[in-house]
Amino acid sequence: MRIEAITRRKIVVELSAEDMDSLDITYEALDYSSVETRRVIWILLSQVREITGCDIDPSGQLLIDAMPRPTGGCILFFTIRGGCAEPFGACAAERVMRKQDQLLIAFEFESVDALLDCAAAYARTPRGETNRLLAYSELYSDQLKYRLLACPAQDLAAVKQFFSEYALCCGEDSFAADHTREYWKKLGEGQIFELLGGGKEPPRQTAAIFFAPGNVYSRLQA
């Protein structure tokens, strides 16, 4: 089990397949309306309190995002919703659990240079290491900035460590992915980052990247 306090309002709990077995629950069975799921949530919040000192009131306005881990288990994002006088004080009961099929971490690149530097580093990574990083990705642009929605292949920590040198991690839950998909321009998906790092490095006087079948760097905007 891995517990991380992102802010006083958001806690991330990563559970391995073994953790799920010990809690006697599966990802498919997670449902806040069930007694078993609520039992697991109380146990996890007790662990959060013990490790981080954050006393989350499960009877308050708590939003839970649940996503499966690629190698089994799941990741839970606990977010205290607005409307409380104190971040971890008691609120009127309002609890929501949302599940999504795929974990997507949003990484934002300040420039095309940062994106291409990261892609080049990805291309130099041994094949065994790249297989541990990305199972799937989506690339978006907003003027001169770029966002990569990355689905970890295995190790969430390794993915965050690799990309943090080149980009800002701006979200690990459905909010960041949904916002990016709605307001940013999609450039490609699938094994797109592998394609970006797989060819020769293009000129850098670019404001946008254009994609065409068979040649990721088919044309650059002047």
LOZA-493176 format. One record per residue (C-alpha): residue in three letters; x, y, z. Coordinates in pm, 1 decimal, padded with zeros to 6 digits, always signed. Last residue first. Example, Ala and Ser with C-alpha at 12.3 -4.5 7.8 and 13.67 -1.06 7.14 Angstrom:
BEGIN
<bado><resn>SER</resn><c1>+01367.0</c1><c2>-00106.0</c2><c3>+00714.0</c3></bado>
<bado><resn>ALA</resn><c1>+01230.0</c1><c2>-00450.0</c2><c3>+00780.0</c3></bado>
***
This chain:
BEGIN
<bado><resn>ALA</resn><c1>+00628.4</c1><c2>+02769.3</c2><c3>-03964.6</c3></bado>
<bado><resn>GLN</resn><c1>+00412.5</c1><c2>+02469.4</c2><c3>-03878.8</c3></bado>
<bado><resn>LEU</resn><c1>+00596.0</c1><c2>+02142.6</c2><c3>-03900.5</c3></bado>
<bado><resn>ARG</resn><c1>+00519.2</c1><c2>+01867.9</c2><c3>-04147.8</c3></bado>
<bado><resn>SER</resn><c1>+00553.3</c1><c2>+01491.1</c2><c3>-04172.7</c3></bado>
<bado><resn>TYR</resn><c1>+00708.5</c1><c2>+01454.5</c2><c3>-03828.7</c3></bado>
<bado><resn>VAL</resn><c1>+00493.8</c1><c2>+01159.1</c2><c3>-03728.4</c3></bado>
<bado><resn>ASN</resn><c1>+00559.3</c1><c2>+00988.3</c2><c3>-04057.2</c3></bado>
<bado><resn>GLY</resn><c1>+00383.5</c1><c2>+00669.0</c2><c3>-04153.9</c3></bado>
<bado><resn>PRO</resn><c1>+00034.0</c1><c2>+00813.5</c2><c3>-04142.0</c3></bado>
<bado><resn>ALA</resn><c1>+00037.8</c1><c2>+01189.9</c2><c3>-04089.2</c3></bado>
<bado><resn>PHE</resn><c1>+00075.0</c1><c2>+01400.6</c2><c3>-03777.4</c3></bado>
<bado><resn>PHE</resn><c1>+00126.5</c1><c2>+01772.7</c2><c3>-03739.2</c3></bado>
<bado><resn>ILE</resn><c1>+00319.4</c1><c2>+01929.3</c2><c3>-03452.5</c3></bado>
<bado><resn>ALA</resn><c1>+00270.8</c1><c2>+02290.3</c2><c3>-03350.1</c3></bado>
<bado><resn>ALA</resn><c1>+00464.6</c1><c2>+02612.2</c2><c3>-03291.6</c3></bado>
<bado><resn>THR</resn><c1>+00790.1</c1><c2>+02500.5</c2><c3>-03444.6</c3></bado>
<bado><resn>GLN</resn><c1>+01137.7</c1><c2>+02644.5</c2><c3>-03474.0</c3></bado>
<bado><resn>ARG</resn><c1>+01270.0</c1><c2>+02317.3</c2><c3>-03329.1</c3></bado>
<bado><resn>PRO</resn><c1>+01370.1</c1><c2>+02125.3</c2><c3>-03641.5</c3></bado>
<bado><resn>PRO</resn><c1>+01295.9</c1><c2>+01752.6</c2><c3>-03619.1</c3></bado>
<bado><resn>GLU</resn><c1>+01483.0</c1><c2>+01485.9</c2><c3>-03419.5</c3></bado>
<bado><resn>LYS</resn><c1>+01503.2</c1><c2>+01168.6</c2><c3>-03620.7</c3></bado>
<bado><resn>GLY</resn><c1>+01232.8</c1><c2>+00913.5</c2><c3>-03556.2</c3></bado>
<bado><resn>GLY</resn><c1>+01132.9</c1><c2>+00688.8</c2><c3>-03267.9</c3></bado>
<bado><resn>GLY</resn><c1>+01078.0</c1><c2>+00937.8</c2><c3>-02990.1</c3></bado>
<bado><resn>LEU</resn><c1>+00755.9</c1><c2>+01077.4</c2><c3>-03127.5</c3></bado>
<bado><resn>LEU</resn><c1>+00641.1</c1><c2>+00731.3</c2><c3>-03230.8</c3></bado>
<bado><resn>GLU</resn><c1>+00693.2</c1><c2>+00595.8</c2><c3>-02878.8</c3></bado>
<bado><resn>PHE</resn><c1>+00502.1</c1><c2>+00895.6</c2><c3>-02748.8</c3></bado>
<bado><resn>ILE</resn><c1>+00212.1</c1><c2>+00819.5</c2><c3>-02980.0</c3></bado>
<bado><resn>GLN</resn><c1>+00166.6</c1><c2>+00455.6</c2><c3>-02878.6</c3></bado>
<bado><resn>GLY</resn><c1>-00210.2</c1><c2>+00507.3</c2><c3>-02879.1</c3></bado>
<bado><resn>GLU</resn><c1>-00327.7</c1><c2>+00862.0</c2><c3>-02938.1</c3></bado>
<bado><resn>GLY</resn><c1>-00274.6</c1><c2>+01166.4</c2><c3>-03157.5</c3></bado>
<bado><resn>LEU</resn><c1>-00294.0</c1><c2>+01543.0</c2><c3>-03187.3</c3></bado>
<bado><resn>LYS</resn><c1>-00603.4</c1><c2>+01628.9</c2><c3>-02983.5</c3></bado>
<bado><resn>LYS</resn><c1>-00674.0</c1><c2>+01998.2</c2><c3>-02939.6</c3></bado>
<bado><resn>TRP</resn><c1>-00730.6</c1><c2>+02101.0</c2><c3>-02576.0</c3></bado>
<bado><resn>TYR</resn><c1>-01056.9</c1><c2>+02208.4</c2><c3>-02409.0</c3></bado>
<bado><resn>GLU</resn><c1>-01269.3</c1><c2>+01894.5</c2><c3>-02371.8</c3></bado>
<bado><resn>ARG</resn><c1>-01006.1</c1><c2>+01622.3</c2><c3>-02374.1</c3></bado>
<bado><resn>THR</resn><c1>-00782.1</c1><c2>+01818.2</c2><c3>-02140.8</c3></bado>
<bado><resn>HIS</resn><c1>-01063.2</c1><c2>+01887.9</c2><c3>-01894.5</c3></bado>
<bado><resn>ASP</resn><c1>-01170.1</c1><c2>+01521.0</c2><c3>-01892.3</c3></bado>
<bado><resn>ALA</resn><c1>-00813.3</c1><c2>+01399.1</c2><c3>-01835.0</c3></bado>
<bado><resn>ALA</resn><c1>-00747.1</c1><c2>+01650.1</c2><c3>-01556.4</c3></bado>
<bado><resn>PHE</resn><c1>-01074.5</c1><c2>+01576.9</c2><c3>-01376.3</c3></bado>
<bado><resn>SER</resn><c1>-01046.4</c1><c2>+01196.8</c2><c3>-01420.7</c3></bado>
<bado><resn>ASP</resn><c1>-00759.3</c1><c2>+01171.0</c2><c3>-01176.7</c3></bado>
<bado><resn>GLU</resn><c1>-00382.4</c1><c2>+01198.3</c2><c3>-01179.9</c3></bado>
<bado><resn>GLY</resn><c1>-00345.7</c1><c2>+01566.2</c2><c3>-01260.1</c3></bado>
<bado><resn>CYS</resn><c1>-00106.9</c1><c2>+01842.8</c2><c3>-01354.3</c3></bado>
<bado><resn>CYS</resn><c1>+00225.2</c1><c2>+01658.2</c2><c3>-01353.1</c3></bado>
<bado><resn>LEU</resn><c1>+00459.8</c1><c2>+01925.0</c2><c3>-01484.4</c3></bado>
<bado><resn>ALA</resn><c1>+00690.4</c1><c2>+01825.2</c2><c3>-01765.6</c3></bado>
<bado><resn>TYR</resn><c1>+01050.9</c1><c2>+01749.2</c2><c3>-01862.4</c3></bado>
<bado><resn>GLU</resn><c1>+01222.6</c1><c2>+01608.4</c2><c3>-01552.6</c3></bado>
<bado><resn>SER</resn><c1>+00887.7</c1><c2>+01502.6</c2><c3>-01406.3</c3></bado>
<bado><resn>PHE</resn><c1>+00831.0</c1><c2>+01263.5</c2><c3>-01697.9</c3></bado>
<bado><resn>PHE</resn><c1>+01062.6</c1><c2>+00987.3</c2><c3>-01578.6</c3></bado>
<bado><resn>GLN</resn><c1>+00978.8</c1><c2>+01012.3</c2><c3>-01207.2</c3></bado>
<bado><resn>LYS</resn><c1>+00603.9</c1><c2>+01011.8</c2><c3>-01268.9</c3></bado>
<bado><resn>VAL</resn><c1>+00627.5</c1><c2>+00704.0</c2><c3>-01491.2</c3></bado>
<bado><resn>ALA</resn><c1>+00854.1</c1><c2>+00522.2</c2><c3>-01244.8</c3></bado>
<bado><resn>ALA</resn><c1>+00614.9</c1><c2>+00593.7</c2><c3>-00956.9</c3></bado>
<bado><resn>LEU</resn><c1>+00318.4</c1><c2>+00451.4</c2><c3>-01149.7</c3></bado>
<bado><resn>ASP</resn><c1>+00503.2</c1><c2>+00127.3</c2><c3>-01229.0</c3></bado>
<bado><resn>GLN</resn><c1>+00329.6</c1><c2>-00102.3</c2><c3>-01473.9</c3></bado>
<bado><resn>ALA</resn><c1>+00220.2</c1><c2>+00017.7</c2><c3>-01817.2</c3></bado>
<bado><resn>PRO</resn><c1>+00126.9</c1><c2>+00364.0</c2><c3>-01693.7</c3></bado>
<bado><resn>CYS</resn><c1>-00147.3</c1><c2>+00538.3</c2><c3>-01896.1</c3></bado>
<bado><resn>ALA</resn><c1>-00019.9</c1><c2>+00879.2</c2><c3>-02002.5</c3></bado>
<bado><resn>LEU</resn><c1>-00230.9</c1><c2>+01177.3</c2><c3>-02100.7</c3></bado>
<bado><resn>LEU</resn><c1>+00032.2</c1><c2>+01401.7</c2><c3>-02258.6</c3></bado>
<bado><resn>ARG</resn><c1>-00028.7</c1><c2>+01773.1</c2><c3>-02267.5</c3></bado>
<bado><resn>TYR</resn><c1>+00134.3</c1><c2>+02030.2</c2><c3>-02491.2</c3></bado>
<bado><resn>LYS</resn><c1>+00182.2</c1><c2>+02405.4</c2><c3>-02474.7</c3></bado>
<bado><resn>LEU</resn><c1>+00247.2</c1><c2>+02643.0</c2><c3>-02764.4</c3></bado>
<bado><resn>GLN</resn><c1>-00118.5</c1><c2>+02700.5</c2><c3>-02860.3</c3></bado>
<bado><resn>ASP</resn><c1>-00307.8</c1><c2>+02437.0</c2><c3>-02662.0</c3></bado>
<bado><resn>SER</resn><c1>-00191.2</c1><c2>+02093.0</c2><c3>-02770.9</c3></bado>
<bado><resn>TYR</resn><c1>-00292.8</c1><c2>+01734.8</c2><c3>-02698.0</c3></bado>
<bado><resn>LEU</resn><c1>-00122.2</c1><c2>+01392.5</c2><c3>-02696.6</c3></bado>
<bado><resn>GLU</resn><c1>-00289.1</c1><c2>+01069.2</c2><c3>-02586.0</c3></bado>
<bado><resn>SER</resn><c1>-00104.2</c1><c2>+00773.4</c2><c3>-02436.4</c3></bado>
<bado><resn>TYR</resn><c1>-00115.9</c1><c2>+00397.4</c2><c3>-02392.5</c3></bado>
<bado><resn>ALA</resn><c1>+00075.9</c1><c2>+00126.1</c2><c3>-02205.6</c3></bado>
<bado><resn>LEU</resn><c1>+00353.0</c1><c2>+00364.7</c2><c3>-02110.3</c3></bado>
<bado><resn>LEU</resn><c1>+00634.7</c1><c2>+00310.9</c2><c3>-01862.2</c3></bado>
<bado><resn>ARG</resn><c1>+00729.8</c1><c2>-00049.7</c2><c3>-01788.1</c3></bado>
<bado><resn>ASN</resn><c1>+00763.2</c1><c2>-00137.6</c2><c3>-02158.3</c3></bado>
<bado><resn>THR</resn><c1>+00986.2</c1><c2>+00167.8</c2><c3>-02190.9</c3></bado>
<bado><resn>GLU</resn><c1>+01220.9</c1><c2>+00010.7</c2><c3>-01935.0</c3></bado>
<bado><resn>GLY</resn><c1>+01248.0</c1><c2>-00323.5</c2><c3>-02114.1</c3></bado>
<bado><resn>ARG</resn><c1>+01311.3</c1><c2>-00144.3</c2><c3>-02441.1</c3></bado>
<bado><resn>PRO</resn><c1>+01607.9</c1><c2>+00044.4</c2><c3>-02300.4</c3></bado>
<bado><resn>THR</resn><c1>+01544.6</c1><c2>+00421.6</c2><c3>-02279.1</c3></bado>
<bado><resn>ARG</resn><c1>+01700.4</c1><c2>+00618.2</c2><c3>-02565.3</c3></bado>
<bado><resn>ALA</resn><c1>+01361.3</c1><c2>+00667.6</c2><c3>-02734.2</c3></bado>
<bado><resn>TYR</resn><c1>+01213.5</c1><c2>+00800.5</c2><c3>-02409.3</c3></bado>
<bado><resn>ALA</resn><c1>+01496.7</c1><c2>+01051.5</c2><c3>-02383.5</c3></bado>
<bado><resn>ALA</resn><c1>+01418.4</c1><c2>+01168.4</c2><c3>-02737.1</c3></bado>
<bado><resn>ALA</resn><c1>+01049.8</c1><c2>+01200.1</c2><c3>-02650.6</c3></bado>
<bado><resn>CYS</resn><c1>+01136.0</c1><c2>+01404.3</c2><c3>-02341.2</c3></bado>
<bado><resn>ASP</resn><c1>+01354.4</c1><c2>+01638.0</c2><c3>-02544.4</c3></bado>
<bado><resn>LEU</resn><c1>+01074.0</c1><c2>+01658.6</c2><c3>-02801.6</c3></bado>
<bado><resn>LEU</resn><c1>+00815.6</c1><c2>+01764.4</c2><c3>-02543.1</c3></bado>
<bado><resn>ALA</resn><c1>+01050.2</c1><c2>+02014.1</c2><c3>-02376.2</c3></bado>
<bado><resn>ASP</resn><c1>+01133.5</c1><c2>+02165.3</c2><c3>-02714.3</c3></bado>
<bado><resn>VAL</resn><c1>+00763.5</c1><c2>+02178.8</c2><c3>-02805.2</c3></bado>
<bado><resn>SER</resn><c1>+00714.5</c1><c2>+02408.7</c2><c3>-02509.5</c3></bado>
<bado><resn>GLU</resn><c1>+00575.8</c1><c2>+02426.2</c2><c3>-02154.2</c3></bado>
<bado><resn>PHE</resn><c1>+00500.4</c1><c2>+02051.8</c2><c3>-02140.8</c3></bado>
<bado><resn>GLU</resn><c1>+00202.1</c1><c2>+01938.4</c2><c3>-01930.2</c3></bado>
<bado><resn>PHE</resn><c1>+00174.0</c1><c2>+01583.4</c2><c3>-01797.0</c3></bado>
<bado><resn>ALA</resn><c1>-00172.3</c1><c2>+01439.6</c2><c3>-01729.9</c3></bado>
<bado><resn>ILE</resn><c1>-00186.3</c1><c2>+01093.3</c2><c3>-01570.7</c3></bado>
<bado><resn>LEU</resn><c1>-00446.3</c1><c2>+00856.7</c2><c3>-01715.1</c3></bado>
<bado><resn>LEU</resn><c1>-00567.7</c1><c2>+00554.9</c2><c3>-01516.8</c3></bado>
<bado><resn>GLN</resn><c1>-00805.6</c1><c2>+00345.0</c2><c3>-01723.0</c3></bado>
<bado><resn>ASP</resn><c1>-01149.7</c1><c2>+00193.5</c2><c3>-01682.2</c3></bado>
<bado><resn>GLN</resn><c1>-01303.1</c1><c2>+00464.9</c2><c3>-01469.9</c3></bado>
<bado><resn>LYS</resn><c1>-01481.6</c1><c2>+00445.5</c2><c3>-01138.4</c3></bado>
<bado><resn>ARG</resn><c1>-01655.5</c1><c2>+00723.5</c2><c3>-00950.6</c3></bado>
<bado><resn>MET</resn><c1>-01747.5</c1><c2>+00708.6</c2><c3>-00584.1</c3></bado>
<bado><resn>VAL</resn><c1>-01962.9</c1><c2>+00987.5</c2><c3>-00446.5</c3></bado>
<bado><resn>ARG</resn><c1>-02029.4</c1><c2>+01088.2</c2><c3>-00089.1</c3></bado>
<bado><resn>GLU</resn><c1>-02246.5</c1><c2>+01366.6</c2><c3>+00046.3</c3></bado>
<bado><resn>ALA</resn><c1>-02322.4</c1><c2>+01375.3</c2><c3>+00417.2</c3></bado>
<bado><resn>ALA</resn><c1>-02338.3</c1><c2>+01730.9</c2><c3>+00543.3</c3></bado>
<bado><resn>CYS</resn><c1>-01992.6</c1><c2>+01830.3</c2><c3>+00650.1</c3></bado>
<bado><resn>ALA</resn><c1>-01756.6</c1><c2>+01735.5</c2><c3>+00932.2</c3></bado>
<bado><resn>GLY</resn><c1>-01416.0</c1><c2>+01896.2</c2><c3>+00928.7</c3></bado>
<bado><resn>PHE</resn><c1>-01121.6</c1><c2>+01789.9</c2><c3>+00718.8</c3></bado>
<bado><resn>PRO</resn><c1>-01073.4</c1><c2>+02099.3</c2><c3>+00503.0</c3></bado>
<bado><resn>GLU</resn><c1>-01238.7</c1><c2>+02326.3</c2><c3>+00764.0</c3></bado>
<bado><resn>ALA</resn><c1>-01537.5</c1><c2>+02550.8</c2><c3>+00690.4</c3></bado>
<bado><resn>CYS</resn><c1>-01663.9</c1><c2>+02289.8</c2><c3>+00449.3</c3></bado>
<bado><resn>GLY</resn><c1>-01844.3</c1><c2>+02372.3</c2><c3>+00125.5</c3></bado>
<bado><resn>GLY</resn><c1>-01600.0</c1><c2>+02235.9</c2><c3>-00124.5</c3></bado>
<bado><resn>ARG</resn><c1>-01525.3</c1><c2>+01867.2</c2><c3>-00176.9</c3></bado>
<bado><resn>ILE</resn><c1>-01263.4</c1><c2>+01671.4</c2><c3>+00012.9</c3></bado>
<bado><resn>THR</resn><c1>-01090.3</c1><c2>+01451.2</c2><c3>-00243.2</c3></bado>
<bado><resn>PHE</resn><c1>-00986.2</c1><c2>+01088.5</c2><c3>-00195.4</c3></bado>
<bado><resn>PHE</resn><c1>-00811.1</c1><c2>+00944.8</c2><c3>-00501.5</c3></bado>
<bado><resn>LEU</resn><c1>-00804.0</c1><c2>+00564.9</c2><c3>-00503.6</c3></bado>
<bado><resn>ILE</resn><c1>-00560.4</c1><c2>+00361.9</c2><c3>-00714.7</c3></bado>
<bado><resn>CYS</resn><c1>-00627.8</c1><c2>-00003.5</c2><c3>-00789.1</c3></bado>
<bado><resn>GLY</resn><c1>-00503.8</c1><c2>-00358.8</c2><c3>-00759.8</c3></bado>
<bado><resn>GLY</resn><c1>-00361.4</c1><c2>-00541.1</c2><c3>-01057.1</c3></bado>
<bado><resn>THR</resn><c1>-00066.0</c1><c2>-00483.6</c2><c3>-01289.2</c3></bado>
<bado><resn>PRO</resn><c1>-00222.9</c1><c2>-00202.0</c2><c3>-01493.0</c3></bado>
<bado><resn>ARG</resn><c1>-00366.7</c1><c2>-00043.5</c2><c3>-01175.3</c3></bado>
<bado><resn>PRO</resn><c1>-00743.7</c1><c2>+00003.6</c2><c3>-01183.3</c3></bado>
<bado><resn>MET</resn><c1>-00896.8</c1><c2>+00347.1</c2><c3>-01121.9</c3></bado>
<bado><resn>ALA</resn><c1>-01114.1</c1><c2>+00475.1</c2><c3>-00837.5</c3></bado>
<bado><resn>ASP</resn><c1>-01211.3</c1><c2>+00838.5</c2><c3>-00782.5</c3></bado>
<bado><resn>ILE</resn><c1>-01359.8</c1><c2>+00907.7</c2><c3>-00438.6</c3></bado>
<bado><resn>LEU</resn><c1>-01537.5</c1><c2>+01233.5</c2><c3>-00354.8</c3></bado>
<bado><resn>LEU</resn><c1>-01598.2</c1><c2>+01306.6</c2><c3>+00012.7</c3></bado>
<bado><resn>GLN</resn><c1>-01839.0</c1><c2>+01566.3</c2><c3>+00142.5</c3></bado>
<bado><resn>GLY</resn><c1>-01843.6</c1><c2>+01447.6</c2><c3>+00502.5</c3></bado>
<bado><resn>SER</resn><c1>-01929.9</c1><c2>+01111.9</c2><c3>+00661.1</c3></bado>
<bado><resn>PRO</resn><c1>-01588.2</c1><c2>+00974.6</c2><c3>+00567.1</c3></bado>
<bado><resn>ASP</resn><c1>-01423.7</c1><c2>+01242.7</c2><c3>+00785.0</c3></bado>
<bado><resn>ILE</resn><c1>-01066.3</c1><c2>+01269.7</c2><c3>+00668.6</c3></bado>
<bado><resn>ASP</resn><c1>-00817.3</c1><c2>+01307.5</c2><c3>+00952.5</c3></bado>
<bado><resn>CYS</resn><c1>-00489.9</c1><c2>+01384.6</c2><c3>+00777.5</c3></bado>
<bado><resn>GLY</resn><c1>-00205.5</c1><c2>+01283.0</c2><c3>+01011.7</c3></bado>
<bado><resn>THR</resn><c1>-00021.1</c1><c2>+01133.1</c2><c3>+00715.7</c3></bado>
<bado><resn>ILE</resn><c1>+00047.8</c1><c2>+00774.0</c2><c3>+00823.9</c3></bado>
<bado><resn>GLU</resn><c1>-00211.2</c1><c2>+00712.1</c2><c3>+01097.7</c3></bado>
<bado><resn>ARG</resn><c1>-00488.1</c1><c2>+00919.9</c2><c3>+00939.9</c3></bado>
<bado><resn>VAL</resn><c1>-00430.9</c1><c2>+00760.2</c2><c3>+00598.1</c3></bado>
<bado><resn>GLN</resn><c1>-00439.7</c1><c2>+00414.0</c2><c3>+00757.4</c3></bado>
<bado><resn>SER</resn><c1>-00773.4</c1><c2>+00497.4</c2><c3>+00921.9</c3></bado>
<bado><resn>LEU</resn><c1>-00892.4</c1><c2>+00629.7</c2><c3>+00587.3</c3></bado>
<bado><resn>LEU</resn><c1>-00801.8</c1><c2>+00294.6</c2><c3>+00433.6</c3></bado>
<bado><resn>ILE</resn><c1>-00992.0</c1><c2>+00094.2</c2><c3>+00694.1</c3></bado>
<bado><resn>TRP</resn><c1>-01299.9</c1><c2>+00317.8</c2><c3>+00664.9</c3></bado>
<bado><resn>ILE</resn><c1>-01290.0</c1><c2>+00285.3</c2><c3>+00285.3</c3></bado>
<bado><resn>VAL</resn><c1>-01264.5</c1><c2>-00093.9</c2><c3>+00309.6</c3></bado>
<bado><resn>ARG</resn><c1>-01571.9</c1><c2>-00114.7</c2><c3>+00534.8</c3></bado>
<bado><resn>ARG</resn><c1>-01760.1</c1><c2>+00120.1</c2><c3>+00300.1</c3></bado>
<bado><resn>THR</resn><c1>-01679.8</c1><c2>-00116.2</c2><c3>+00014.2</c3></bado>
<bado><resn>GLU</resn><c1>-01803.3</c1><c2>-00418.2</c2><c3>+00209.6</c3></bado>
<bado><resn>VAL</resn><c1>-02128.2</c1><c2>-00246.1</c2><c3>+00312.1</c3></bado>
<bado><resn>SER</resn><c1>-02220.6</c1><c2>-00175.8</c2><c3>-00048.3</c3></bado>
<bado><resn>SER</resn><c1>-02356.9</c1><c2>+00158.4</c2><c3>-00170.6</c3></bado>
<bado><resn>TYR</resn><c1>-02002.2</c1><c2>+00282.8</c2><c3>-00210.3</c3></bado>
<bado><resn>ASP</resn><c1>-01939.7</c1><c2>+00030.4</c2><c3>-00485.5</c3></bado>
<bado><resn>LEU</resn><c1>-01607.1</c1><c2>-00146.1</c2><c3>-00536.5</c3></bado>
<bado><resn>ALA</resn><c1>-01686.1</c1><c2>-00503.7</c2><c3>-00644.5</c3></bado>
<bado><resn>GLU</resn><c1>-01509.8</c1><c2>-00475.1</c2><c3>-00981.2</c3></bado>
<bado><resn>TYR</resn><c1>-01193.1</c1><c2>-00354.1</c2><c3>-00809.7</c3></bado>
<bado><resn>THR</resn><c1>-01192.6</c1><c2>-00662.5</c2><c3>-00590.5</c3></bado>
<bado><resn>ILE</resn><c1>-01234.5</c1><c2>-00695.2</c2><c3>-00215.6</c3></bado>
<bado><resn>ASP</resn><c1>-01097.1</c1><c2>-00913.0</c2><c3>+00066.0</c3></bado>
<bado><resn>LEU</resn><c1>-00882.9</c1><c2>-00638.3</c2><c3>+00218.7</c3></bado>
<bado><resn>SER</resn><c1>-00587.4</c1><c2>-00878.5</c2><c3>+00212.7</c3></bado>
<bado><resn>ASP</resn><c1>-00665.4</c1><c2>-00962.9</c2><c3>-00149.4</c3></bado>
<bado><resn>MET</resn><c1>-00681.6</c1><c2>-00595.2</c2><c3>-00242.5</c3></bado>
<bado><resn>ASP</resn><c1>-00343.1</c1><c2>-00535.4</c2><c3>-00081.3</c3></bado>
<bado><resn>GLU</resn><c1>-00199.3</c1><c2>-00831.7</c2><c3>-00274.5</c3></bado>
<bado><resn>ALA</resn><c1>-00329.0</c1><c2>-00685.2</c2><c3>-00600.9</c3></bado>
<bado><resn>SER</resn><c1>-00151.1</c1><c2>-00363.5</c2><c3>-00509.6</c3></bado>
<bado><resn>LEU</resn><c1>-00328.6</c1><c2>-00065.2</c2><c3>-00358.3</c3></bado>
<bado><resn>GLU</resn><c1>-00235.7</c1><c2>+00296.7</c2><c3>-00426.7</c3></bado>
<bado><resn>VAL</resn><c1>-00393.5</c1><c2>+00553.5</c2><c3>-00194.4</c3></bado>
<bado><resn>VAL</resn><c1>-00388.6</c1><c2>+00916.6</c2><c3>-00306.3</c3></bado>
<bado><resn>ILE</resn><c1>-00501.0</c1><c2>+01192.9</c2><c3>-00070.1</c3></bado>
<bado><resn>LYS</resn><c1>-00653.0</c1><c2>+01527.0</c2><c3>-00168.9</c3></bado>
<bado><resn>ARG</resn><c1>-00783.5</c1><c2>+01810.2</c2><c3>+00048.3</c3></bado>
<bado><resn>ARG</resn><c1>-00480.8</c1><c2>+01863.5</c2><c3>+00270.7</c3></bado>
<bado><resn>THR</resn><c1>-00276.6</c1><c2>+01847.9</c2><c3>-00049.6</c3></bado>
<bado><resn>ILE</resn><c1>-00108.9</c1><c2>+01565.7</c2><c3>-00244.2</c3></bado>
<bado><resn>ALA</resn><c1>-00094.2</c1><c2>+01343.0</c2><c3>+00066.5</c3></bado>
<bado><resn>GLU</resn><c1>+00051.7</c1><c2>+01013.3</c2><c3>-00054.2</c3></bado>
<bado><resn>ILE</resn><c1>-00030.0</c1><c2>+00659.6</c2><c3>+00060.3</c3></bado>
<bado><resn>ARG</resn><c1>+00126.5</c1><c2>+00345.8</c2><c3>-00089.9</c3></bado>
<bado><resn>MET</resn><c1>+00000.0</c1><c2>+00000.0</c2><c3>+00000.0</c3></bado>
***
